[in-house]
């Protein structure tokens, strides 16, 4: 009898928890909650954009240094310093 009662409580707890969760998901949000969520999202997108910008700047610097190095080597190995 005790075992069935425990299983029933667990099932009821799961059901109750699930119903509460669904109600929370479906309830209308306050304007404060909507604004706070949008602000949080904006901060995340800004961080992602900053990361992308840092990566792009590093790629630009890398390629500028690479171009300078290759131009110097090319000049060393050709009379005119052109691509022929």
Order of alpha helices (4+ residues) and beta strands (2+ residues): alpha-alpha
